[in-house]
Amino acid sequence: MKSSIRVVNIFGISVELHISFILFLVLLLPMLGFSGLFFFATVFSFVLLHELAHSLVARAFGIRADKIVLTFIGGVATVEVPENPRWELLMASAGPLFNFLAAGLCFILIRHFSLPPVGYLDVVSPERFALNATYVIHTILYVNVLLGLFNIVPGFPMDGGRILRSLLALKMDYIKATQLSVSVGQQLIFPLLFLIGLLNGNFILTLISVVLFIASGSELKIVKLRSALRGLSAGEIALREVPKVDGSILVRDFIESIKEAYTTHHVVYGEGGRVLGVLRLSDLTNLNKGRLLKPVGEFVTQDYAILDSSKRVSDSIKDILSNEFVLVVSEKKVVGYLTPQFISDAYYFWTLKKAAQ
């Protein structure tokens, strides 16, 4: 099941709304009022532009950047971060730099047209809300200052943390630079943000700090996996004995035939060896007797990824880890499969192999 919905395509980049963003809107929209809704819309408009800045700079270096997902705590650009400190420094700086430039432009407009001052509390106050040029420009100013300052906080994987990592990586090993950047975030920045949110009753800030703490550990894991599996293709590392089943077999008969408890997914084939989809054992639990007599082909899902056997695993780590099941194919034929758990386990094996060489 997809966790986000595509709403628009900008410069070939898919912009999607995460389910959390939609739920946030549904729950809070009635309580926001027009002033709150305007402020919310301004924040996420510039969050989107912030992420577009990252993506477009990445594309300038020939790096894949094809999706932006807006969540209720911000935006995430799907960018394959290169292990090139100079490129990453420019990419990470692009978002905050855009925000500061936008804020600077607003400041110039305010001074040039001698607009009356509007304080930050006035901008977020429903009683003082007025939809005019002065109010709009001040709102954009404050939103971009806040976004720029928040994003340069040196907590990996925030922009500030990536800037710190890239600067460190200019002088030291990439993995060590990542570990130091993650440590700064997990041991200092995120606990501090959590405490500030807790003391001020800011639920969103406390939640953001927890999410970023977890995300930083995930990013470190990805960097380590890339290093350990570098140079290996998907075909070289894939599990070859693909669990498979004929789509015409009844669910009851299929369940009785299962002998391996650790196999959670099966590739379902139809006539002529055509792949119909993937069968998850979890989808067969709690079926009534009537559904047990249905063919397994009726229970397949298309929620799986396909990876060419020649593709380097280090370039596809995020895709593999974000899917339960990955089919590895060669010339349109299934030659193996990968799972996030197998990739994680393989890390230790290949780390030991490299150490022994």
N, C-alpha and C positions, 0 to 999 in steps of 0.2 A: 504494500500500500504506500502510495506516494505521500510524503509528509508536507509537500508544498504544491501550490497551484500557480501555473504560469499566467501572468497578466499582460505582459508586453515584451516586445523585443526591441532593444536599443543597440544600434551598431552591431547587430548579430549576437548580442548578449541577452540571454533569457533572464528576465526579471520575474522572480517568483515570490509569492507570499507564503510564509510558513504557517502551518495550522495554528501555532501559538499566537502569531500576529492577528489572525482572523478572530480567534477566541477572545483575545485582548480587546479588540474593537467591539465585538458583540457585547462583552460584559461591561466595558467602561464607557462606551459611546453614549448611553443614556445619561451618564453622570458628568460627562465632560462639559456640556454646554457649548455654545458657539465659539467662545474665546478659547476654551480648552481644546476643542476640535481643530481650530486654526493653528494653535501652537503645536499640537500633535502632528498635523499635516506638514507644517513647516519643518519640524525636526526630521521626519522620515523622508521628506523630499531631499533634504541636504545629506541625510545618511546615504540615500541612493546615489546622489551625485558624488559623495565621498568615495563610495565603492566603485563607481564608474571611473574615477580618477585612477584608482589602483589598477583596474582592469585594462584601461587604455594604455597606461605606461607599460604594463606587462606585455601587451600585444606589440608595442613598439619594439620590444626585444625579441619578438617572435615566440612568446610564451603563451600557452593556451589559457584563455580566460573567457569562458563561455556561459557563466551563470552567476547571478547575484540573488541571494535569498534574504528577504527581510523578515526578521523575527521580532518578537515584542521587546527584545532588549537591544536591537540594533540590526546591522546588516553583515552579511558574509559573502565575500566574492570568492568564487571557486577559481583559484589561480594555482597553477603548478609552480610553487616557489622554487627558483633555481638555487643550487648551492654555489651561487656567485655573489659574494658580499656586496660588491659595487652595484649590481643590478638590484639586489634586494633592498639596499639602502634607498635607491631612487624610487622603487615601487612602494616601499613602506612609507616614505616621506610624502608621496603624491597626495594621499587622502587628507592628512592634516594641513598640508600646504594649501590645498584647494580651499579648505575651511577658513584658514587665516587670510587668504587672498579675498574670499567673499566677504569676510568681516571687514577687511581693510577697505574694500570698495564701498561698503555701506557707510563706514566712518567718513570717507571722502564725500559721499553724497550728503550726509548730515551736515558736514561743515560747509560744503559748497552752497547748499540751499538754505543754510541757517535754520535748520529744522529744530523745533523746540525739543528739549531733552525728555526722554521717556525712560524711567528706571526699570531695572529687571523685574522687580515686584509688580510694577505697573503692567508690564507685558503679560504676566501670567495671572493678573487679577481680572476676574469676570466683570467687576464693577467699573473698572477703568478701560475696558475694551472698547476700541473704536477702529473700524475697518477703514483706515485712511493711509496715505503714503507714509506719514511719520511713524505710525504704529507698525506698519508692515516692515519698513526698513530697519527699525529698531529691533523688531522680533528676529529678522534674519541675522542682524548683527550679533545679538546675544546667543542665538542658536549655534552659529558657526564658531564663536569664541568657545562655548562650552564643548562642542564636538571636537574642536581642534585640541583644546587643553586635555580633555579626557583621553583622547586617543594617543597622545604622546607620553602618557604615564608609562614608565618602563616596566610594564608587566607583560611578559610573553604569554599568549600570542597577539597581544594588542600591537598597534603600530609602533608605539614607543619601545616595546619589548623586541620587536623585529629590527628596529633601528639599532638598538643596543646590541643585538646578536650580530648584525652585519658589521658593526664597528669592531666588535671583539674578534669576529672571524677574519678580519683583515690582518690580525696579528697572531692568531692561534688556530688550532684544529677546529673544524666546523662543529663537531659533536660537543666538544668541550665548551665552545662558545654558546651553543644551545643550552647545555646544562647550566651554565652560569646565568644565562638570561631567565631560564625557567626558575632557578633558585631565587633570584631577586623577586620575581612575581609571587611565587608560592610562599616564601618565608617572610616577605615584607609587604609588598604592594597589596595583594589580595586580602590578607588578614586585616590590614589597615582599612581597606575599603569596606570590608565586612563589619568591622567595629564601628566605623563612621555611620554606616547605614543602620546598624542596630541601635546606636545611641540616638539617632535622629528619627527613628521610626520609618526609615526609607526602605520599604520591602524590596523595591526594584533594585536598589544598589546592593543590598545584601545578596539577592539572587544572582545578579551579574557577577559579583565577586566569586561566588561558588561555581558558577558555570565556567568562568575564566580559569579558575584553579584547576578544574577537571580538564578543560581544553588544553591547558599548557602541558599537562602530563601526556595527553594524547599526541600532541605535536612532537614532543621529545621521542616518544615511541616510534613515530613515523620516520623521524630523522635516523634513528638507530637501525630501523628495518631497512631503509634505503642503503645505508652504509654496508650492512651485513650481506644484502642480496644484490649489491651492485654487480653488473656484468652478467647476471643470470637472466635467461629468458623465461617466459611463462611456461613454455613447453618443457624446459629443463627441470623445473621445480614442481610441475603439476602432478597431482595424484592420478595415476594412470587407470586404475580399476574403477571406472565410473559406475556407480550404482544405477541400474537401469531397469525399466519395466515396460512391458507391452501395454499400451493404453486401453486395450480391449479386456484385460483381465479384471475380474470383479474385485472390489475393495476387500471383501471377506477373504478371498483366496490369496490376495496379495499380502494381507496382514499375517495370514497363517504361514506364508513362505519366508517371511523376514527372519533372518538368522543372526544378523549383526546389530547389536543394540546401539552402536555408536553412529550408524549411518542415519542421518536425519533428513536427507534429501535424495530423491531419485529422479533421474532423467526419464521422461515418458516418451516412448516412440510410437508413431502411428504406421500406417501403410508405407511401404517403400523405405523404411528407416527414417522417415521424417520426424524431427523433434517437435513434439506437441507442446512441451513446456516442462516445468519441474514440479514434482510432487513433494510437498512437505508433510512429514508424518504428523506434525502438530495439527494439520488441517483435517486429519482423520479421527481425531479424538471425539468422543461423545456423539458418534453417529448413531442414528436409530437403525433398526433392522432393515428397513426399506432402502436406506442409502448405502448400507453395506453390500447390497446386491447391485449397485451401480458400477459401471466400469471406472477404473482409476482415471481414465482420460477426462472425465467430467470434473475432476478435482485439481487439475493442473493450474499453476500460476505462471504468469510471465514476469514475475518479480525476481529476476536474476540478471546477472551481467554476462557479457560475452567478451572474451579477450583472445586476441590472436596469439598463437603459440610463439611467434617471433618477437612479440612485444617484450621490452625489458621490464622485469618485475619492479625495479626501483622507480620506474616512471609511472607505475600503475598502482602504487601502494594504497593511495586514498580510495581509488575505485574498488579495490579488492576489500579493504576494511569496511567500506560502507555498504557492502552487499552480503547477504547471508550465503550466497552460493554463486560461484563464477565458473562458467563453462569455458574451457580452453579449446580453441578450434584451430584447425589447420586445413586450408583449402575447403572450407565449409563443412569439415567433418570434425566431430567431437573427439578429441584425443586425451582429454583429462579434465580435472576440475580443481578449483582452489576454494578455500574457505578462510575467513579471518582467523579462526583458531589455528588452522594449519600453518598459516603465514607466521603467526606469533610464535608457534612452537619451532618453526624452521629457523627463526632468528638465532636461537641458542645453538642449533646444529651447525649453521654456516659460520657463526662467530667462532666456534671451536675449530672448525675446519680451517678458517683463515689464520687463526692463532697458531695452528700446528704446521702451517706451510713455511 
